[in-house]
Amino acid sequence: MVKSMRWVAAVVAVVLFLSPVGGSWAQEEGGEAPEAEVSAEAEEASEAEAPAEAKVLRLDGTADVKSPADTSFRAVSSGLMVPMSSTIRIHAGSKAQIELPNGVIVLVKEFTIVRLDALSKDKDAGISIPIGEFLIGMKAPMPAGKVFRVTTPAAVAGIRGTLFWGLADADLTSTFACFHGSITLDAAGKTVTLEPGMLSATKHGEAPADAAAHSVPASYLETFAVEGSLEGLPDLLKEE
């Protein structure tokens, strides 16, 4: 069963600890080559040097972000491109939908913090969610040999071509429920594999519980919708 949102009060304490401004999420804010050759070379160099970015597809409410080049958090808006290695914080009563450079879709609710890990040249990516509630899916399977990783304080989840729900509580307990594909949870030297319809939870420093049937209804996923959209993720359920 989906955990009660009573955990939100405890979340605030963690949020205040992580905030950089007095416990508040205040927003702050040689020879010339022929022209054609120069243009082509410049374009290739630009593409090679362009940093990998995620995109905020939709935002309902408010959020802020701090990129590697920022000295403080700044406001987020729909359509904003966010460099990898940035941290995004979702404010009270808000929801956001983020697309990573490798096509992974991350849907998050209020009081969730998402840290975008650096993306390698072969698009091996991952994110860290120290706290919050999330729904993550992939419209296409990961390339062979690649696994998308989601790290919480309690576990590391390895995902391939899947749709799953998760909750990282303020008490450092993480819960994962699989809807499509498979998930492997690694913590304290134990690995648990989740197939569709299965759930596992683990507390920081402890091994994950054995897989058990979950009762998270597919209809609950609609609570992540922004502007009526879930970015096509429910279509994955039709493939089962």
SENUBA-43666 format. One record per residue: residue in one letter; x, z, y of N, C-alpha, C in turn. Coordinates in steps of 0.1 Angstrom, whole numbers, always signed. Example, Ala and Ser with C-alpha at 12.3 -4.5 7.8 and 13.67 -1.06 7.14 Angstrom:
+---------+-------+-------+-------+-------+-------+-------+-------+-------+-------+
: drenvex :   npx :   npz :   npy :  capx :  capz :  capy :   cpx :   cpz :   cpy :
+---------+-------+-------+-------+-------+-------+-------+-------+-------+-------+
:       A :  +132 :   +78 :   -57 :  +123 :   +78 :   -45 :  +132 :   +78 :   -33 :
:       S :  +128 :   +71 :   -22 :  +137 :   +71 :   -11 :  +129 :   +79 :    +0 :
+---------+-------+-------+-------+-------+-------+-------+-------+-------+-------+
END
This chain:
+---------+-------+-------+-------+-------+-------+-------+-------+-------+-------+
: drenvex :   npx :   npz :   npy :  capx :  capz :  capy :   cpx :   cpz :   cpy :
+---------+-------+-------+-------+-------+-------+-------+-------+-------+-------+
:       M :    +8 :    +0 :   -12 :    +0 :    +0 :    +0 :    +9 :    +0 :   +12 :
:       V :    +5 :    -7 :   +23 :   +12 :    -8 :   +35 :   +13 :    +6 :   +41 :
:       K :   +25 :   +10 :   +45 :   +27 :   +23 :   +51 :   +19 :   +25 :   +64 :
:       S :   +15 :   +37 :   +66 :    +7 :   +40 :   +79 :   +16 :   +38 :   +90 :
:       M :   +11 :   +34 :  +101 :   +18 :   +31 :  +113 :   +22 :   +44 :  +121 :
:       R :   +19 :   +56 :  +114 :   +23 :   +68 :  +120 :   +38 :   +69 :  +122 :
:       W :   +45 :   +61 :  +115 :   +60 :   +61 :  +116 :   +64 :   +57 :  +130 :
:       V :   +55 :   +51 :  +138 :   +59 :   +46 :  +151 :   +65 :   +57 :  +160 :
:       A :   +59 :   +69 :  +159 :   +63 :   +80 :  +167 :   +78 :   +83 :  +164 :
:       A :   +81 :   +83 :  +152 :   +95 :   +86 :  +148 :  +104 :   +74 :  +153 :
:       V :   +99 :   +62 :  +153 :  +107 :   +51 :  +158 :  +112 :   +53 :  +172 :
:       V :  +103 :   +59 :  +180 :  +106 :   +60 :  +194 :  +119 :   +68 :  +196 :
:       A :  +122 :   +78 :  +187 :  +134 :   +86 :  +188 :  +146 :   +77 :  +186 :
:       V :  +145 :   +68 :  +176 :  +156 :   +59 :  +173 :  +158 :   +49 :  +184 :
:       V :  +147 :   +44 :  +189 :  +148 :   +35 :  +201 :  +155 :   +41 :  +212 :
:       L :  +151 :   +53 :  +215 :  +158 :   +60 :  +227 :  +172 :   +62 :  +225 :
:       F :  +176 :   +64 :  +212 :  +190 :   +66 :  +209 :  +198 :   +53 :  +211 :
:       L :  +192 :   +42 :  +207 :  +198 :   +29 :  +208 :  +198 :   +23 :  +222 :
:       S :  +190 :   +28 :  +231 :  +189 :   +23 :  +244 :  +201 :   +26 :  +253 :
:       P :  +206 :   +16 :  +260 :  +218 :   +19 :  +268 :  +216 :   +25 :  +282 :
:       V :  +203 :   +26 :  +286 :  +200 :   +31 :  +300 :  +192 :   +43 :  +299 :
:       G :  +197 :   +55 :  +298 :  +190 :   +67 :  +299 :  +178 :   +68 :  +290 :
:       G :  +179 :   +62 :  +278 :  +168 :   +63 :  +269 :  +156 :   +54 :  +272 :
:       S :  +158 :   +44 :  +281 :  +147 :   +35 :  +285 :  +151 :   +21 :  +281 :
:       W :  +140 :   +13 :  +278 :  +142 :    -1 :  +275 :  +141 :    -9 :  +287 :
:       A :  +146 :    -4 :  +299 :  +145 :   -11 :  +311 :  +152 :   -25 :  +310 :
:       Q :  +147 :   -36 :  +315 :  +152 :   -49 :  +315 :  +161 :   -51 :  +327 :
:       E :  +174 :   -56 :  +326 :  +183 :   -59 :  +336 :  +188 :   -73 :  +336 :
:       E :  +188 :   -70 :  +341 :  +192 :   -84 :  +340 :  +207 :   -89 :  +344 :
:       G :  +453 :  -356 :  +317 :  +463 :  -368 :  +316 :  +458 :  -381 :  +321 :
:       G :  +460 :  -392 :  +316 :  +455 :  -405 :  +320 :  +440 :  -406 :  +316 :
:       E :  +433 :  -415 :  +323 :  +419 :  -416 :  +320 :  +417 :  -426 :  +309 :
:       A :  +408 :  -423 :  +300 :  +404 :  -433 :  +290 :  +392 :  -440 :  +295 :
:       P :  +388 :  -451 :  +289 :  +376 :  -458 :  +293 :  +364 :  -449 :  +293 :
:       E :  +355 :  -451 :  +302 :  +343 :  -442 :  +303 :  +336 :  -439 :  +290 :
:       A :  +333 :  -450 :  +283 :  +325 :  -449 :  +270 :  +333 :  -440 :  +261 :
:       E :  +346 :  -441 :  +260 :  +354 :  -433 :  +250 :  +354 :  -418 :  +254 :
:       V :  +355 :  -416 :  +267 :  +355 :  -402 :  +272 :  +342 :  -396 :  +269 :
:       S :  +331 :  -403 :  +272 :  +318 :  -397 :  +269 :  +316 :  -394 :  +255 :
:       A :  +320 :  -403 :  +246 :  +318 :  -400 :  +232 :  +326 :  -388 :  +227 :
:       E :  +339 :  -388 :  +232 :  +347 :  -376 :  +228 :  +342 :  -363 :  +233 :
:       A :  +337 :  -364 :  +246 :  +332 :  -351 :  +252 :  +320 :  -347 :  +244 :
:       E :  +311 :  -356 :  +240 :  +299 :  -352 :  +233 :  +303 :  -346 :  +219 :
:       E :  +313 :  -352 :  +212 :  +317 :  -346 :  +199 :  +323 :  -333 :  +201 :
:       A :  +331 :  -331 :  +212 :  +337 :  -318 :  +214 :  +326 :  -307 :  +217 :
:       S :  +316 :  -312 :  +225 :  +305 :  -303 :  +229 :  +298 :  -298 :  +217 :
:       E :  +295 :  -308 :  +208 :  +287 :  -304 :  +196 :  +295 :  -295 :  +187 :
:       A :  +308 :  -297 :  +186 :  +317 :  -289 :  +177 :  +318 :  -275 :  +183 :
:       E :  +318 :  -273 :  +196 :  +321 :  -260 :  +202 :  +308 :  -253 :  +205 :
:       A :  +296 :  -260 :  +204 :  +284 :  -253 :  +208 :  +281 :  -242 :  +198 :
:       P :  +278 :  -230 :  +204 :  +276 :  -218 :  +195 :  +262 :  -219 :  +188 :
:       A :  +261 :  -214 :  +176 :  +249 :  -214 :  +169 :  +239 :  -205 :  +176 :
:       E :  +226 :  -210 :  +177 :  +216 :  -202 :  +184 :  +203 :  -201 :  +176 :
:       A :  +196 :  -190 :  +178 :  +183 :  -189 :  +173 :  +173 :  -192 :  +184 :
:       K :  +160 :  -194 :  +181 :  +150 :  -197 :  +191 :  +138 :  -188 :  +190 :
:       V :  +134 :  -182 :  +201 :  +122 :  -174 :  +201 :  +110 :  -184 :  +202 :
:       L :  +104 :  -186 :  +191 :   +93 :  -196 :  +190 :   +81 :  -191 :  +198 :
:       R :   +77 :  -179 :  +196 :   +65 :  -173 :  +203 :   +67 :  -158 :  +205 :
:       L :   +61 :  -154 :  +216 :   +62 :  -140 :  +220 :   +49 :  -135 :  +225 :
:       D :   +43 :  -125 :  +219 :   +31 :  -118 :  +224 :   +35 :  -105 :  +229 :
:       G :   +35 :  -103 :  +242 :   +40 :   -90 :  +248 :   +53 :   -92 :  +254 :
:       T :   +62 :   -82 :  +252 :   +75 :   -82 :  +259 :   +86 :   -78 :  +249 :
:       A :   +98 :   -83 :  +251 :  +110 :   -80 :  +243 :  +122 :   -82 :  +252 :
:       D :  +133 :   -77 :  +247 :  +145 :   -80 :  +255 :  +157 :   -83 :  +245 :
:       V :  +168 :   -89 :  +250 :  +179 :   -93 :  +242 :  +192 :   -90 :  +249 :
:       K :  +202 :   -88 :  +241 :  +215 :   -86 :  +246 :  +225 :   -95 :  +238 :
:       S :  +230 :  -105 :  +244 :  +239 :  -114 :  +237 :  +254 :  -109 :  +238 :
:       P :  +263 :  -115 :  +231 :  +277 :  -111 :  +232 :  +283 :  -112 :  +246 :
:       A :  +277 :  -121 :  +254 :  +282 :  -123 :  +268 :  +275 :  -114 :  +278 :
:       D :  +265 :  -106 :  +274 :  +257 :   -98 :  +283 :  +263 :   -84 :  +284 :
:       T :  +261 :   -78 :  +295 :  +265 :   -64 :  +297 :  +253 :   -55 :  +296 :
:       S :  +241 :   -60 :  +296 :  +229 :   -52 :  +295 :  +218 :   -61 :  +289 :
:       F :  +207 :   -55 :  +285 :  +196 :   -62 :  +279 :  +189 :   -70 :  +291 :
:       R :  +183 :   -82 :  +287 :  +175 :   -90 :  +296 :  +162 :   -94 :  +290 :
:       A :  +153 :   -98 :  +298 :  +139 :  -101 :  +292 :  +140 :  -114 :  +284 :
:       V :  +131 :  -114 :  +274 :  +129 :  -125 :  +264 :  +117 :  -133 :  +268 :
:       S :  +117 :  -146 :  +266 :  +105 :  -154 :  +269 :  +103 :  -164 :  +257 :
:       S :   +92 :  -169 :  +255 :   +90 :  -179 :  +245 :   +98 :  -191 :  +248 :
:       G :  +104 :  -197 :  +238 :  +113 :  -209 :  +239 :  +127 :  -205 :  +242 :
:       L :  +130 :  -193 :  +244 :  +144 :  -189 :  +248 :  +153 :  -191 :  +236 :
:       M :  +165 :  -197 :  +239 :  +176 :  -199 :  +229 :  +185 :  -186 :  +229 :
:       V :  +187 :  -180 :  +218 :  +195 :  -168 :  +217 :  +207 :  -170 :  +208 :
:       P :  +219 :  -167 :  +214 :  +231 :  -169 :  +205 :  +231 :  -160 :  +194 :
:       M :  +237 :  -164 :  +182 :  +239 :  -155 :  +171 :  +248 :  -144 :  +176 :
:       S :  +247 :  -133 :  +169 :  +254 :  -120 :  +172 :  +248 :  -113 :  +184 :
:       S :  +235 :  -117 :  +187 :  +227 :  -110 :  +197 :  +219 :  -100 :  +191 :
:       T :  +213 :   -90 :  +199 :  +204 :   -80 :  +194 :  +191 :   -82 :  +202 :
:       I :  +180 :   -83 :  +195 :  +166 :   -85 :  +201 :  +158 :   -72 :  +198 :
:       R :  +151 :   -67 :  +208 :  +143 :   -55 :  +207 :  +129 :   -59 :  +211 :
:       I :  +119 :   -55 :  +202 :  +105 :   -58 :  +205 :   +98 :   -46 :  +210 :
:       H :   +92 :   -47 :  +222 :   +86 :   -35 :  +229 :   +72 :   -32 :  +223 :
:       A :   +67 :   -20 :  +227 :   +55 :   -15 :  +222 :   +43 :   -25 :  +224 :
:       G :   +35 :   -26 :  +214 :   +24 :   -35 :  +215 :   +27 :   -50 :  +214 :
:       S :   +39 :   -53 :  +211 :   +44 :   -67 :  +211 :   +47 :   -73 :  +197 :
:       K :   +48 :   -86 :  +196 :   +52 :   -93 :  +184 :   +60 :  -105 :  +188 :
:       A :   +69 :  -109 :  +179 :   +78 :  -121 :  +182 :   +80 :  -129 :  +170 :
:       Q :   +82 :  -142 :  +171 :   +85 :  -151 :  +160 :   +98 :  -158 :  +164 :
:       I :  +108 :  -157 :  +155 :  +122 :  -162 :  +158 :  +126 :  -172 :  +147 :
:       E :  +131 :  -183 :  +150 :  +137 :  -193 :  +141 :  +152 :  -193 :  +141 :
:       L :  +158 :  -191 :  +130 :  +173 :  -190 :  +130 :  +178 :  -205 :  +128 :
:       P :  +191 :  -207 :  +131 :  +197 :  -220 :  +130 :  +196 :  -227 :  +116 :
:       N :  +195 :  -219 :  +106 :  +194 :  -224 :   +92 :  +179 :  -226 :   +88 :
:       G :  +170 :  -224 :   +97 :  +156 :  -227 :   +94 :  +148 :  -215 :   +89 :
:       V :  +154 :  -203 :   +88 :  +147 :  -191 :   +84 :  +138 :  -186 :   +95 :
:       I :  +126 :  -183 :   +92 :  +116 :  -178 :  +102 :  +115 :  -163 :  +101 :
:       V :  +116 :  -156 :  +112 :  +116 :  -141 :  +112 :  +105 :  -137 :  +121 :
:       L :   +94 :  -130 :  +116 :   +83 :  -125 :  +124 :   +84 :  -110 :  +124 :
:       V :   +83 :  -105 :  +136 :   +85 :   -90 :  +138 :   +75 :   -84 :  +147 :
:       K :   +73 :   -71 :  +145 :   +63 :   -64 :  +153 :   +70 :   -54 :  +162 :
:       E :   +61 :   -46 :  +169 :   +66 :   -37 :  +179 :   +76 :   -27 :  +174 :
:       F :   +85 :   -23 :  +182 :   +96 :   -13 :  +179 :  +106 :   -18 :  +169 :
:       T :  +106 :   -31 :  +166 :  +116 :   -37 :  +157 :  +128 :   -41 :  +164 :
:       I :  +140 :   -38 :  +158 :  +152 :   -43 :  +164 :  +159 :   -53 :  +154 :
:       V :  +162 :   -65 :  +159 :  +168 :   -75 :  +150 :  +182 :   -78 :  +156 :
:       R :  +192 :   -77 :  +147 :  +206 :   -81 :  +150 :  +209 :   -94 :  +143 :
:       L :  +212 :  -104 :  +150 :  +215 :  -117 :  +144 :  +230 :  -118 :  +141 :
:       D :  +232 :  -119 :  +128 :  +246 :  -120 :  +123 :  +252 :  -133 :  +127 :
:       A :  +265 :  -134 :  +129 :  +272 :  -147 :  +132 :  +269 :  -157 :  +121 :
:       L :  +267 :  -169 :  +125 :  +265 :  -180 :  +115 :  +277 :  -187 :  +112 :
:       S :  +281 :  -188 :   +99 :  +293 :  -195 :   +96 :  +291 :  -210 :   +96 :
:       K :  +302 :  -218 :   +95 :  +301 :  -232 :   +97 :  +292 :  -239 :   +86 :
:       D :  +292 :  -232 :   +74 :  +284 :  -238 :   +63 :  +269 :  -232 :   +63 :
:       K :  +266 :  -226 :   +75 :  +252 :  -221 :   +77 :  +249 :  -209 :   +68 :
:       D :  +258 :  -202 :   +64 :  +255 :  -190 :   +56 :  +252 :  -179 :   +66 :
:       A :  +240 :  -174 :   +66 :  +235 :  -166 :   +77 :  +229 :  -153 :   +71 :
:       G :  +226 :  -144 :   +81 :  +219 :  -131 :   +77 :  +215 :  -124 :   +90 :
:       I :  +207 :  -114 :   +88 :  +203 :  -106 :  +100 :  +203 :   -91 :   +95 :
:       S :  +204 :   -82 :  +105 :  +203 :   -68 :  +102 :  +191 :   -63 :  +110 :
:       I :  +183 :   -54 :  +103 :  +171 :   -48 :  +110 :  +172 :   -33 :  +108 :
:       P :  +178 :   -26 :  +117 :  +180 :   -12 :  +116 :  +166 :    -4 :  +116 :
:       I :  +156 :   -10 :  +122 :  +143 :    -3 :  +122 :  +132 :   -14 :  +125 :
:       G :  +120 :   -12 :  +119 :  +109 :   -20 :  +122 :  +102 :   -27 :  +111 :
:       E :   +92 :   -35 :  +114 :   +84 :   -42 :  +103 :   +86 :   -57 :  +105 :
:       F :   +87 :   -64 :   +94 :   +90 :   -78 :   +95 :   +84 :   -86 :   +83 :
:       L :   +83 :   -99 :   +86 :   +78 :  -109 :   +76 :   +88 :  -121 :   +77 :
:       I :   +94 :  -124 :   +67 :  +105 :  -134 :   +67 :  +102 :  -145 :   +57 :
:       G :  +104 :  -158 :   +60 :  +102 :  -168 :   +51 :  +111 :  -180 :   +54 :
:       M :  +111 :  -189 :   +44 :  +119 :  -201 :   +45 :  +111 :  -213 :   +41 :
:       K :  +110 :  -223 :   +50 :  +102 :  -235 :   +47 :  +109 :  -244 :   +36 :
:       A :  +122 :  -242 :   +35 :  +130 :  -250 :   +25 :  +139 :  -241 :   +18 :
:       P :  +142 :  -243 :    +5 :  +152 :  -235 :    -2 :  +165 :  -235 :    +4 :
:       M :  +173 :  -224 :    +3 :  +186 :  -223 :    +7 :  +195 :  -233 :    -1 :
:       P :  +205 :  -238 :    +5 :  +215 :  -247 :    -2 :  +220 :  -240 :   -14 :
:       A :  +224 :  -248 :   -24 :  +229 :  -242 :   -37 :  +241 :  -233 :   -34 :
:       G :  +240 :  -221 :   -40 :  +251 :  -212 :   -39 :  +250 :  -203 :   -26 :
:       K :  +239 :  -205 :   -18 :  +238 :  -197 :    -6 :  +226 :  -187 :    -7 :
:       V :  +228 :  -176 :    -1 :  +217 :  -165 :    -1 :  +216 :  -160 :   +12 :
:       F :  +204 :  -159 :   +18 :  +201 :  -153 :   +31 :  +200 :  -138 :   +29 :
:       R :  +207 :  -131 :   +37 :  +207 :  -116 :   +35 :  +201 :  -109 :   +47 :
:       V :  +193 :   -99 :   +43 :  +187 :   -90 :   +53 :  +192 :   -76 :   +50 :
:       T :  +199 :   -70 :   +60 :  +205 :   -57 :   +58 :  +197 :   -47 :   +66 :
:       T :  +193 :   -36 :   +59 :  +186 :   -25 :   +66 :  +195 :   -13 :   +63 :
:       P :  +192 :    -1 :   +70 :  +201 :   +11 :   +67 :  +201 :   +15 :   +53 :
:       A :  +191 :   +11 :   +45 :  +190 :   +16 :   +31 :  +194 :    +6 :   +20 :
:       A :  +194 :    -7 :   +24 :  +196 :   -17 :   +13 :  +200 :   -30 :   +19 :
:       V :  +205 :   -39 :   +10 :  +208 :   -53 :   +14 :  +199 :   -62 :    +5 :
:       A :  +191 :   -70 :   +11 :  +182 :   -79 :    +4 :  +188 :   -93 :    +4 :
:       G :  +189 :   -99 :    -8 :  +194 :  -113 :    -9 :  +182 :  -122 :   -12 :
:       I :  +179 :  -132 :    -4 :  +167 :  -140 :    -5 :  +171 :  -154 :    -7 :
:       R :  +163 :  -161 :   -15 :  +164 :  -176 :   -17 :  +151 :  -182 :   -17 :
:       G :  +147 :  -191 :    -8 :  +135 :  -198 :    -8 :  +123 :  -190 :   -10 :
:       T :  +120 :  -180 :    -1 :  +110 :  -170 :    -4 :  +102 :  -166 :    +8 :
:       L :   +92 :  -158 :    +6 :   +84 :  -152 :   +16 :   +83 :  -137 :   +13 :
:       F :   +87 :  -128 :   +22 :   +86 :  -114 :   +19 :   +83 :  -106 :   +31 :
:       W :   +77 :   -94 :   +28 :   +74 :   -84 :   +39 :   +83 :   -72 :   +37 :
:       G :   +87 :   -66 :   +49 :   +95 :   -54 :   +48 :   +93 :   -45 :   +59 :
:       L :   +97 :   -32 :   +56 :   +96 :   -22 :   +66 :  +108 :   -12 :   +65 :
:       A :  +115 :   -11 :   +76 :  +126 :    -2 :   +77 :  +122 :   +10 :   +86 :
:       D :  +119 :   +21 :   +79 :  +114 :   +33 :   +86 :  +124 :   +41 :   +94 :
:       A :  +119 :   +49 :  +103 :  +128 :   +58 :  +111 :  +135 :   +68 :  +102 :
:       D :  +130 :   +71 :   +90 :  +136 :   +81 :   +81 :  +146 :   +74 :   +72 :
:       L :  +150 :   +61 :   +75 :  +160 :   +54 :   +68 :  +155 :   +50 :   +54 :
:       T :  +142 :   +48 :   +52 :  +137 :   +43 :   +40 :  +133 :   +28 :   +42 :
:       S :  +136 :   +20 :   +33 :  +133 :    +6 :   +34 :  +124 :    +1 :   +22 :
:       T :  +114 :    -6 :   +26 :  +104 :   -11 :   +16 :  +103 :   -26 :   +16 :
:       F :  +104 :   -33 :    +5 :  +103 :   -48 :    +5 :   +92 :   -52 :    -5 :
:       A :   +84 :   -61 :    -1 :   +73 :   -67 :   -10 :   +75 :   -82 :   -11 :
:       C :   +76 :   -87 :   -23 :   +78 :  -102 :   -24 :   +65 :  -109 :   -26 :
:       F :   +64 :  -121 :   -19 :   +52 :  -129 :   -20 :   +55 :  -143 :   -26 :
:       H :   +68 :  -147 :   -25 :   +71 :  -160 :   -30 :   +86 :  -161 :   -33 :
:       G :   +90 :  -168 :   -44 :  +104 :  -168 :   -47 :  +109 :  -155 :   -53 :
:       S :  +121 :  -151 :   -50 :  +126 :  -139 :   -55 :  +135 :  -132 :   -45 :
:       I :  +136 :  -119 :   -47 :  +145 :  -110 :   -38 :  +154 :  -102 :   -47 :
:       T :  +166 :  -100 :   -44 :  +174 :   -90 :   -51 :  +178 :   -79 :   -40 :
:       L :  +175 :   -66 :   -44 :  +178 :   -55 :   -35 :  +191 :   -48 :   -41 :
:       D :  +200 :   -46 :   -33 :  +213 :   -39 :   -37 :  +215 :   -27 :   -28 :
:       A :  +216 :   -15 :   -35 :  +219 :    -3 :   -28 :  +225 :    +7 :   -39 :
:       A :  +234 :   +15 :   -34 :  +240 :   +25 :   -43 :  +244 :   +20 :   -57 :
:       G :  +249 :    +8 :   -57 :  +254 :    +3 :   -70 :  +244 :    -2 :   -80 :
:       K :  +231 :    -3 :   -75 :  +220 :    -7 :   -84 :  +214 :   -20 :   -77 :
:       T :  +210 :   -30 :   -86 :  +204 :   -42 :   -81 :  +190 :   -43 :   -88 :
:       V :  +180 :   -45 :   -80 :  +166 :   -47 :   -84 :  +161 :   -60 :   -80 :
:       T :  +156 :   -68 :   -89 :  +150 :   -81 :   -86 :  +135 :   -80 :   -85 :
:       L :  +130 :   -86 :   -74 :  +116 :   -86 :   -71 :  +111 :  -100 :   -72 :
:       E :  +100 :  -102 :   -80 :   +93 :  -115 :   -82 :   +80 :  -113 :   -74 :
:       P :   +73 :  -124 :   -71 :   +60 :  -123 :   -64 :   +51 :  -113 :   -69 :
:       G :   +45 :  -105 :   -60 :   +36 :   -94 :   -64 :   +43 :   -81 :   -66 :
:       M :   +56 :   -80 :   -65 :   +64 :   -68 :   -68 :   +69 :   -62 :   -55 :
:       L :   +72 :   -49 :   -56 :   +77 :   -41 :   -45 :   +87 :   -31 :   -49 :
:       S :   +96 :   -27 :   -40 :  +106 :   -17 :   -43 :  +109 :   -10 :   -30 :
:       A :  +112 :    +3 :   -30 :  +116 :   +10 :   -18 :  +129 :   +18 :   -21 :
:       T :  +136 :   +21 :   -11 :  +149 :   +28 :   -13 :  +152 :   +36 :    +0 :
:       K :  +158 :   +48 :    -2 :  +162 :   +56 :    +9 :  +177 :   +55 :   +11 :
:       H :  +181 :   +56 :   +23 :  +196 :   +55 :   +26 :  +204 :   +64 :   +17 :
:       G :  +214 :   +58 :   +10 :  +223 :   +65 :    +1 :  +218 :   +66 :   -13 :
:       E :  +206 :   +61 :   -16 :  +200 :   +62 :   -29 :  +198 :   +48 :   -35 :
:       A :  +197 :   +47 :   -48 :  +194 :   +34 :   -55 :  +180 :   +30 :   -53 :
:       P :  +177 :   +17 :   -52 :  +163 :   +13 :   -51 :  +154 :   +16 :   -63 :
:       A :  +142 :   +19 :   -61 :  +132 :   +21 :   -72 :  +130 :    +9 :   -80 :
:       D :  +127 :   +11 :   -93 :  +124 :    +0 :  -101 :  +112 :    -8 :   -96 :
:       A :  +112 :   -21 :   -98 :  +101 :   -30 :   -93 :   +88 :   -25 :   -98 :
:       A :   +78 :   -25 :   -89 :   +64 :   -22 :   -93 :   +54 :   -31 :   -85 :
:       A :   +42 :   -32 :   -91 :   +32 :   -41 :   -84 :   +29 :   -35 :   -70 :
:       H :   +29 :   -44 :   -60 :   +25 :   -40 :   -47 :   +10 :   -43 :   -44 :
:       S :    +5 :   -37 :   -34 :    -9 :   -39 :   -30 :   -10 :   -43 :   -16 :
:       V :    +0 :   -50 :   -11 :    +0 :   -56 :    +2 :    -8 :   -69 :    +2 :
:       P :   -20 :   -70 :    +7 :   -28 :   -82 :    +6 :   -23 :   -93 :   +14 :
:       A :   -25 :  -105 :    +9 :   -20 :  -117 :   +17 :   -26 :  -117 :   +31 :
:       S :   -38 :  -112 :   +32 :   -45 :  -112 :   +45 :   -38 :  -103 :   +55 :
:       Y :   -30 :   -94 :   +50 :   -22 :   -85 :   +60 :   -12 :   -93 :   +67 :
:       L :    -7 :  -104 :   +61 :    +3 :  -112 :   +68 :    -2 :  -118 :   +81 :
:       E :   -15 :  -119 :   +82 :   -21 :  -124 :   +95 :   -19 :  -115 :  +107 :
:       T :   -15 :  -103 :  +104 :   -13 :   -93 :  +115 :    +0 :   -97 :  +122 :
:       F :    +8 :  -106 :  +117 :   +20 :  -111 :  +123 :   +18 :  -123 :  +132 :
:       A :    +6 :  -128 :  +132 :    +3 :  -141 :  +139 :    +5 :  -139 :  +154 :
:       V :   +10 :  -149 :  +160 :   +10 :  -150 :  +175 :    +4 :  -163 :  +179 :
:       E :    -5 :  -163 :  +188 :   -13 :  -175 :  +192 :   -19 :  -182 :  +180 :
:       G :   -23 :  -173 :  +170 :   -30 :  -178 :  +158 :   -21 :  -185 :  +148 :
:       S :    -8 :  -184 :  +150 :    +2 :  -191 :  +142 :   +11 :  -182 :  +134 :
:       L :   +13 :  -185 :  +121 :   +23 :  -179 :  +113 :   +34 :  -188 :  +110 :
:       E :   +35 :  -199 :  +118 :   +46 :  -209 :  +116 :   +46 :  -215 :  +102 :
:       G :   +34 :  -216 :   +96 :   +33 :  -223 :   +83 :   +37 :  -215 :   +71 :
:       L :   +41 :  -202 :   +73 :   +46 :  -194 :   +62 :   +36 :  -192 :   +51 :
:       P :   +23 :  -190 :   +54 :   +13 :  -188 :   +43 :   +12 :  -200 :   +34 :
:       D :   +16 :  -212 :   +38 :   +16 :  -223 :   +29 :   +24 :  -221 :   +16 :
:       L :   +34 :  -212 :   +18 :   +43 :  -209 :    +6 :   +35 :  -203 :    -5 :
:       L :   +24 :  -195 :    -1 :   +16 :  -188 :   -11 :    +9 :  -198 :   -20 :
:       K :    +6 :  -210 :   -15 :    -2 :  -220 :   -22 :    +7 :  -227 :   -33 :
:       E :   +20 :  -225 :   -32 :   +29 :  -231 :   -42 :   +30 :  -223 :   -55 :
:       E :   +25 :  -210 :   -54 :   +26 :  -202 :   -66 :   +16 :  -206 :   -77 :
+---------+-------+-------+-------+-------+-------+-------+-------+-------+-------+
END
